[in-house]
Amino acid sequence: MSKSKGLLQSLKQRRHRLRNERRYLEAVRRGDYALPPPSVKLAIMERNVPAPRPRVFVETGTYHGETVAAMKPLYASVISIEIDDTLYRKACERFALDANVRIVHGDCAGELPGILATLREPAVFWLDGHYSGAGTGKGVVADPILMSLDQIAAHPVKDHVIFIDDARTFDGREGRPDLSEVFGRLKKINSRYILRILGDIVIAATAAPPPVC
């Protein structure tokens, strides 16, 4: 891709991002329920990690790799699990030159315990490995969130920071867990967790994030 085409694509992406953010803010001001665009969710994750920031970021569900791209400058190690063959291959190609990024191929139900076994310190988890229809991968269960939380609960470190996407889907229907079940599993990991929902994201941390100046 030429520099001019790359610049044009970057400007289009920025314009698209700003338009989505503006629509989201307008809906919030009206009092409407609106799903935050990806850029807002990334900002929530960046701003709601207590200091000092952990060195490791673990994601379930790589998808197109936008979260990995946003987090790799912030962490010494970024590990992302993707079950879909095509999405995994594309992510490997995209981050081939990033020494601090590791893309793991497989179902998070089977891969997360191995990643946890390598951790000796608190990490940040972004749990978004559920099936979301065409274009996403599906593991042994459509939404492995309770399984993932149980696996984290078995880890000896109890001060991980956990973000869980799509809080609105925890309604107890069609095999999905109820929100109270998710909160219960988080408290099983650490009874001192402060639990919040912000921008459709469940946040669990043992301390409040640093103030935004």
N, C-alpha and C positions, 0 to 999 in steps of 0.2 A: 504494500500500500504506500502511495506517495505521501510526502509530508502534507501537501495541500488537501488531499482526500482525508488523511488522518485528522487534520485540524477541523475540516468541515464536519466529519462524523462526531468529533468531540463536542463541537458547538451545538449540533443537533441533540446530542444526548443531554447536554447541560440545559438546553431550552426545554426539553421534554421533562427533565427532573424538576425544574423550577415550576413548570406548569402544574405538574402533579402535586407538588408541595403547596402551591397556592390554592388549588381546589380543596385539598385536605384541610387547610387552615380556615378557609371560608366555611366549610361544612361544620367544623368544630365551633366556630363563632355563632353559627345558626343554631347550635345545639343538636345537630344531626349526628347519628352514629356513622362514622366513616372509617374505613380501613386505611391506616397510614401507608403511604408509598414506601418502597424499600429504603430510600434515602433517609426517611424519618426513623425507621426501625434501626438502621445502622447508627444513627446519631444517638438513639436511646441506649444502645449497647455501649457506645463509646463513653457516654456521660454518666453511666450508672454502675461503673465498676469502682468499688472503694479503693482508696490508696492504702498501701502501694499496689500498683497494678500487677497481677500475676504475670509470669513469663510465658505461660502456655495457654493457647486458645484451641478448644476442641469443638468441632461442628459435626452434627449428624445431618446429612443431606446437603451435598455440595451444590447441586443444581447447576447453574451457569457460572458459579464461582465468584459472584459479586461480593459476598461476605468475606471470602478468603482474600480477595483483592483489597478490600477496605481494612482488614485486620492485620495483614502481614507487615505493615510498617510499625504496628503497635506492639507486637509480641515477638519474643525470641523464637518461638516455635508455633506454627499453625498447622493443625492436623484436621483433615476433613474426610468424612466417610461418605462414599457414594455407591449405591447399589446398581444403578443403571449403567450398562456397558458403554453406551454412547456418551453420556454425560461424564463418566469417569475418564474416558479417553480424551475428551476435549479439555477437561480440567488439567490432566497431566500435561497436555501440550501447552496450555496457557501458562502454567506455572513451572515449566521445565527449568527455567533459569533462576528460580527463587529457592535458594538453599535452605531457607527456614520454613518451607511449605512441604507438607507431605499429604498426598491424596491417597486414601486407602480404599480399595475396591472390595465391596461386600455389604452385607446386611449389618446395620448397626447393632442388631441384637447379638450377632456373633463377633463383631469386630471391636465393640466398645470395651469389653473386659480386657482385651489384650493391650489396648491403649492405656486404660486405667492402671494396669500392672506396671507400666513404665513411669508413672507419676510418683514423685516423692514430695510434692509441694502442691499448694492450692492452684487450681486452674480455672479458667473461665469456660463454661459450656454453653453452646448455642444449640438447643435441641429442636430440630426442625426436620426430622427424618420420616414424617408420616407421608402416606400416599395422598397425592393431591390431584389425581386424574391424569389424563393424557400428558405425556411429556415428563412425568416423574416416575421414579422407581417404587416398587412395592416389595416389601420383605415378607417374612413369615406372618406378620400381622400388619394390618393397614396403618395402625398408629401404635408404635412401640414405646410411647412415652413412659408408661408405668414400668415397663421392663427396664428402660434406660435408667430411670430414677432408682430402681431397686439395685441395679448394678453399681451406680454411684454410691448408694448407701452402704454397700459392702466394702467400699474403699476405706482404708484407714485414715485418710485425710478428710476432715469434716468441714473445712472452711472454703470449699469451692464456691464460686459465683455462678449461678445458673440462670440462664434466660431460656424461656420456652415460648416458641412462636404460636400464634393462632389460638389465643386463650378463649376466643368466642366459640371454638368448636368443642370445648369440653362440656358437653350437654348431657352425657349419659345415654345418648341415642346411637343405634346402629353400631354397637360395639365400641363406641368412643367412651372414654372415661368421663366421669363427672368432675367438675372443677374441685369439689371437696376431696375427691380421691387424689387428685394431683397435689393439692395443698397438704394432705395427710402424708403422702410419700415424701414431700420436701421436708416436712417437720421430722420425719423418721431419719432423714440424713442428718439434720441438725435442728434441735428444738429451739435454738436461738435465732434461726433464720427470720429476717424481716421479709414478709411476703407482700408484694405489690403487683398490681396490673397497670401497665402503662403502654398505651398505643398497641393494644392487643397482644402484649408480651407479658408473661408472668416473670417476675424478677424475684430471685431469692439470694439474699446476701446477709452476712452477719453484721454488717455495718452500713451506715448511710454513705452514699457517694459523696465525693468532694464537692463543695459549692461551685456553681458556675459563675465566673466573674464577668 
